[in-house]
Amino acid sequence: MSEAPNPGPGLEVEEYIEQRHFFEGIQHGLTDNRPMQEILMSVRDEILVTTNLPMAIDFMASELRHSGQFGPAMKRLGHYFSGFQTYIVASAEDDHGKFDFQTGLEILKLEAKLRAEHATPQSLFLFQFEAICRHRLKYDTGFAAMLLDPMYDDAWRNFLEINRRRIGLIDIADMIYTRSEHYITQQIRRGGKLPGSDFPPLFGEREGRIALANRKRDPMLLFSALQRQLGYPKVPSKKKVDESLFLIPQMMRRMERLEARIKLLEEENRGGIDLTKFYQKEGMPPPPIDDFE
């Protein structure tokens, strides 16, 4: 097993508070259909200047002009943005995936709020893991990104490295239960074998009892119970798009196309289509040609 990277120290609380405001500002700007560059500059002016976020926004704005994406810029700012934050943005920007950018921003906003409120490794892991499960993201890549988080110590990184390729092969409740203090309590009561020092408990009695009660059940029921009991933010689900909002514009465009075809048919029945109206008039600039290069 390859040795997991050793991430640097975490950020100050005020950084996470401003990050939450940053992600929320982008959400509101996209809802108003504003250009991304304009959104970044507007939110930057609101960010606390004593933090490092304004400099990170400047770099992201510069990279956005070149690549049109946030993910590569956040990856290069690995000392500031966590691996999980970069992973969420990269997944949202993946053209082949179904994970939308607005949902990704909501997850990042809630995760920054959790960090600002002194998250524990247990609550942070469960929130991140549920986000990956609920939105059917790639487990292997997601756990690899979580390995870079300074919140997790060597024991947690060993746990993530072991399980990153086992998800789907083992029951999620068993994965949590066997690394809990409740499992050790049960083993002592039954006279069973205790785990070695290389596998210390990572979850408490309460998490272990909840996991044991939800074995062989829907993992979403397990996550819901853990979320209620531990009090970490509820992972957002993908918002359903109200298709009725797009129905009338679609019908209008179809009616315009039908009207154009009817006019062409009427002209043809009257003796032929007059093509002269499509000719370029003298002194007029040629019609624009789309550049697909």
N, C-alpha and C positions, 0 to 999 in steps of 0.2 A: 504494500500500500504506500503510495507516495505521500510524503510529508506535506501537510497543509500549510499554506502560506501564513505568515504571522502578520496580521494587519496592525496598522498603527493605532494610536490612541483615538478615542471617540471625540466628538465635538462638544462644545459647550451648549448648555440648554438654550441660550438665546439664539444660537445658530438654527436649532431645530424649530424654534418658534417662528423665525423668519422664513425658514424653508416651507413651513405650513402655509404662511401667507403668500409665498411665491407660487406654490402649486395652485392655491385657491384663486389667485389673481389670473393665472393662465386659463383656468376653467371658465371664469366669468368672461374673459376676453374672447375666448373661442365661442362661447354662447352668443356673444354679440356680433360674431362674424368679423372680427377685427383682424388685420394682418398680424402675423406672429411677431415680426420685428417691432411693430408698434406696441404690442402687448408687453414684450420684454422690456422695452425702454420705459413704459409707463409703470410697470411693477417695480423696476429697478429704482425709480425715484422714491418709492414708498418704503424701500428696505432700509433697515437700520444700518447706518454707515459704519458703526463700530464692529460689524460682523464682516466675514469674508465673502458673503453671498453676492454683494454688488460686483466684485471682481470676477466671481464665477459666472454671473449673468453676462458680463461683458464678453468673456471668452466664449460662452455658449452662443451669443448673438453673432459673433464673428464666424464661428464654425457653422452656424445655421445658414449663413449666406453662401458658404462653399458646398456643403453637403446636403442641406435641406433637412437635416435630422438632428435630434438632441442626443441620441444614444452615443455616437462616437465622441462627442464633446464631454459627456458625463463620464465616459470610460477613461478619458485622459485626465479627468479631475478625480481620479480614484482616491486621492487623499482627502477629498471633501465629500463627495457623494459615495454612499455605500454601494457595495456590489449589488445588493438587492434592488436599490433604487435604479441603478443603471439597467439591470435585467428587466424590470417592469417597463421602463421606457422603450428599450430595444424590442421587447415583445409587442408593445403597442404599435411600434413603427414597422413591424414585419408585415410586408404586403401579402404574405401567404397565410397569415393567421387571422383569427376572428376576434382578437382582443382589441377593443377600441381604446383610443387615446384618452377620452374623457374618464372612462372607468379606471385607467391606469393612474391618472392624476388624482382621482378620489382616493385610491389606495395609498398613494404617496403622501397625500395630505393627512390621512388618518394615521399613517405610520410615523410621520414627523410629530404629530400630536402625542402619540404614545411615547416616543423617545423623549419629548420635552417633559413629560410627566413621570420621568424616572422609570422607564420600563425595566422589567426584569428579563433575563434571558429566556425564561419560560414563556412569558406573555408575548415577547417579540417573536420567538420561534413559532408559536401557535398561530399568531396573526399572519406571519409570512407564509407559513405552510398552508393555512386555510386559503389564502389568496391564490396560491399556486393550484391547489386542488379545485377550488370553486370555479376557476376560470380555465381549467384544463390546460395549464401551461406545462412546459417540459420540466419534469422533476429533476433530472440529472443536472441540467443547466442551472435550474433554480437553486438547488442545494450547493452547487459549485460557487454560485454568486454569494450565497449566505456564508460560505466559509471565509469570505473576505471581511466579514463584519467584525469590528473590534469588540462588540458586545459579547461575543462568544469566546470563552477561554479554550485551552487545549482539550479539555474533556468534551466540550460541546463540539469542537471542530472534528474530533475523532468520531463522535456520534454522527455528525453530518456526513463525513466521508464514508463511513460504513453503510449508511442507509440511503445514500444518494442513488444507488443502482438497485436497491431492494424494494423500493416503493412499487406497489403493484403485485409483488410476490409475497409480502407479509401483510397481516392485518394492522392497520394504523393504530387501533386501540392496543394491540399487543406491543407494538413498538414503543408506545408511551408507558404502558403498564410495567413492562419489564425493566424500565430504567427509572422507576419511581421508588420512593421510600415505602410506599404501601406494599410493593412487591417484596421488599426485604422483610417487612413486618410479617407478611403471610408466609414467607419461607421459614422464618424463625419459628413461627407458630406450628408449622407442619413438620419441622425438622428437616427441611429440604436444603439443597446446596445453595450457598450464597455466592453472588457474583464476586469476581476478583477485584483487586484495587484498580485494575485498568478500566473497569466499567462502573464507576461511581454513580449513585442515583442523581439524575438531573431534574426530576420532577418530584413534587412533594406528595404527602399523603392524600390530599384532596384530589389532585390530578390523577393519581393512581387509582383511587376508588371510582372516579368518573370513567376512566378508561376501561376498568374491569367490568363496569356495569354496561358498557356499550360494545363489548366484543361481539363480532359477527353481525353488527348492525350497520346501517347506513352511516358512513363517516361524517356526513353533514349533521346528523344528530349528535355525534360526539363533539364536533366543533361548536355547535350551538350551546351545549351544556357547559363546555369549558369557557366559552365566551361569557356566559351569564355568571358563572362562578368566579372567574378571575377578573372580570371587569375590563378586559381589553376591548378596543373598538370593534364593532361588528363589520366584518368584511363586506363591502358593497357587492351586490350582484349586478350583472349586466342589465342596463336599463332597456326596456322594450320601447322600440320606436313606434310612435303613433302614425301608422301608415295613412290615416285619414288626412293628416296635414299635407301630404304630398299628392293626394288623389286629385284634387281640383286643378293644381298646376299641370299635372300629367294629362288630364282630360283637355285642358286648354291647348296644350301643345299638339295633341292629336287632332283636335278640331281645326287648328290652323293648318296642319298638313293636309287634312281632308279638303278644306276649302281651296287650298292651292291646287290640289289634284282636280277638283271639280271644275275650277276655272280653266285649267288646261284642256280638259275634256270638252267643255263648252266651246272654246276657241277652235278646237279641232273639228267639231261638228259644224261650225259656221264657215268652214272653208280652210282651215289650217291654222297653225300656231304662228303668231307674229314673232319671229326671232330677233327683229331689229331692236326691241326694247332691252334685249340682253347684251347688245353691242356696247362697247366702250365709246362714250361720247368724246368728241374732239376737245382737247384741252383739259380733260379730266384725268386724274392720276389712275393708274391701273389698280385693280382690286388687290387687297393684301393677300399674300401667300403665306400660309402657316409654315413656320420653320420647324421641321421635325428632326432636325439633326441634334 
